[in-house]
Amino acid sequence: MFFNGLDSSLRELCETAGRDILAVRGIRHEVDYKGDGSPVTAADMAAHRRLAEGLPRLLDIPLLSEEQASISWVERSAWQRYWLVDPLDGTREFVDGFDDFTVNVALVEAGRVVLGVVHAPALGLTWAGGRGLGAWRWSDDECRALAVHAERPPRMLASRAHLDERTQAWLARFPEAELVRCGSSVKFCRIAEGGADLYPRFGPTCEWDTAAGQGVLEGAGGAVIEMHSRLPLRYNCRESLVNGAFLACSDPSLLE
């Protein structure tokens, strides 16, 4: 439908990884913790293995996954095009029993997201899109095109687990705005669907947390911009994989 025939194959692969996650969710599993304190489960690893095996069959380019992120900057800096993957975005939501966790896959080229796919296994929804390509949502076999729809006062989104003081202060600038809290890259997709307007993020995120959602939102006519520069969020441009503060929005003019 939108990118050299990758659409159905990539969506199917992400949905298969989602079924792997749900299979683990249905049984007792242990939760381990990484050095930064973030949780990791057997579901993260099952989805990672599925994507690490399947993505090179679709397009044989390098792959950077949250669960395989120890690739040196010397090697990464030579990449022009690669897969950027979060096998299970929203592991905290997954562990706590919420349904808004996702599989994130993005195709990145020269620092920009070309194509993003976000699959929410427990919700039965898949979103995909890219700048200049359009954006779509699948619910079972039903597909519809997406477009942002800006409203005033803007409808706000915030992370369920990361509503820090700086975010609260920023949200206070819009006292009449409705605020909804949810997890994972679903927030980008809600804006792309026309159901929300602004998602500010000051706390740390990594590039695999945002790339797929950015592709969907940009395809729907929205933007993900750095707070300090007001330029689109870019990828693999420096050694650190941690994003700075950013704003996902239906229309940047809402800030005016």
N, C-alpha and C positions, 0 to 999 in steps of 0.2 A: 504493500500500500504506500509506503513512504520512503524506503531507503534500500534500493537495490535488492529487494526481496528478503531483507533481513527481518521484516516485521513479524511474520507469523512464526518463523523458526526461533527468533529470540524471545518472543512472548511465550512460546511453548516451553522453552528451556527454563525461563524464570518461574513459570507456573509449576513445572516439575520440581524445581528447587523448593518452591513453596509447599508442595505435598511432602517433601522430605522433612521440612520443618514441622508440619502438622503431625506427621507420624511420630516424631520424637515428643511432641507436646502431649500426646495421648498416653505416654508412659512416664514412670518416675525417672527423673534425671538429676544429675548433680550439677551445681553451678560453681564454676571456678572463677577466679578473678585475675586479671592481668596486672602488670606493674602499675598502671595508672588507676587501678581500682574499678575499671569497667568489667562487667560480667561477661563470661563466655560459656556457652553450653554445647552439648552434643548437637543441638539443632544448628548452631552457627557453623560447626564444622561439617555437618552433613550437606548443608546448602553450599558451602565453599567447595567441597569436593565435586559436587554436581556441576557447578559453574566452571570450575577450573578445568574440568574434563570436557565440557560441552562448548565453551566459548571459542577455543582455538579451532574447533571443527567448523564454526560459522565464519570466522575471520581469524587467520593465524597471525596474530600480532601479540605484543607483550601484554601481560595481565598483572594488575596491581589490586590486591584484595586486602581488606582489613585483616584477614586471617593469614596473610602472607605478605606482610608489609615491610619486611627487612631487606628491601632491595636498595642498594646504595644509590646516592644521588649521582655519582659518576655514571652509573649505568642508566638511571632514569633520565638524566639530562639529555641523552642521545635519542630518546623516544620522540617521534613525531606523531604517532598514532598508537593508542593502546586502550585496553578495556580497564575501566575503573569500577570496582565491585565492593559492595557491602552485602555479604550473603544474608545477614539478618540485622537490619537496622531497627533499633528499638528493642534490644535484648532485655532491657529493664522492664519494658511493657510486657514482653513475652513471659518473663519470669514472674511478674506480678499478676498475670492472668488477664491482661487487657488484650484487645484484638487489633490494635493499630500498630503492628509491626510489619516490616516490609522486606522484600528482596529488591536491592538496588543494583542496576547495571547501566553503566554509561559508556558510550564510545566517545573518546576525547581525541581531538586532533589539534595540534599547534596551540595547546592551552585552552581551547574552547570545547564545550560540550556540543557534539554533533547530534547525538541521539541519546535519549534516556528512557529507560523502562523501569517502572515501579510496580511491583506486584504485592498486594496485601492478601496473603493466603486465607486468613481467618475471615476477611470481609468478602472474599470472592471477587475482588476487583483488580484490574490491571490498567495502568495508565502508560502511555508512551507518547513521545513527541520530540521535536527538535526545532531550533530556530530556523525559520523559513520552510519548515516541512509541515507544520500543523501539529495538532495534539488530539489524542483520542482516549476514550475510556471504554474498557470491555467489562461487562457484567455477564458472566457465562458467555453465551455466543452473541449477545447484543452489543453492538458497537455504536458509539456516538461521538461526534466531533466536539471538541472543547474550545471555549473562548472565555477569557477573563471578562468580568463585569464589575467595574468599579462603582462603589457607592460612597456617599458621604452622609453621616460620619462613617469612617471606614470600619469594617468588621475585622477585628484583631484575632490573631492566633498566637499562642505561646506554648512552649514545651510544658508538658505535665511535670517533668522531673527537674527542669532547670529554669525556674522563674526567679532569677536573682534580683538583687536590689537595683542594679543598673537597668535591667529590663523593666522593672516596675516603675522606675522613674521615667523612662521613655514612654511607657504606656499612659502615664498620668497626663501627658500632653494632650491626650484625646479622651477627656472625661465622659463624653457621650457615646463612646465607641463600645460596641458589644465585644466581649472577650470570650473565646473558646480555647480550652487547653486540650492538647492531644499530643501523641507521640510520633516519632519517626518522620520519614519523608512524606507521609500522608498530608502534612501541612502544605507543602508545595502544591500538591495535587488538588487540595480543596480550593486554593486560590485559582488554579488553572480551570477548575470546573465552574468558576463564577460564584462560589459560596463564601468567599472571604477575600480580604484585601491586603492586609499587612501582617507579616511575620518577622519581627525583629529578633536578632540573635546576637547577644554579646558574649555569652559563655563559649568555651572552646568547642569546636566541631572539627572533624577531619574531612579531607576532600571527598572520601567515599560516602560521607553522610549527605552531601549536598548535590553531587554532580547529576545523578539520575533525575532527581526532582527538579533541578534547574532546567534540564532538557525539556521535561514535560511543561513546565511553566513558561519557558521562552517560546515553545511551540504554540502555546495558547495565547500568546501576545503579552505576557507578563515579563518580569525581570527579577534577577537576583543580583543585587549590587553591593559593593563594599561600602561600608558606612563612611570611611574617611575620604575615598576618592570618587564615590558615586559612579564607578565603572563596573561593568559586569565581573562577577567572580570568575577567576581564572585558575587553571590547574597545571600542576607539574612545572611550575615556573621557578621553584626554589627548593632548597633541601628539605625544609620543614613541610609536612603534610597537614599542618594545622591551619585552618582558616582564621582570618581575622573576623571582626564583627561585620555582619551583613544584614541586609534587609531583602526579604522576598516580598514582591508587591504585584498587585494587579496593574497599578499605574503609578509611576514615581511622582507624578504631579500631586498626588494626595498629600505628600509631605509639605506642600506649599500652603 
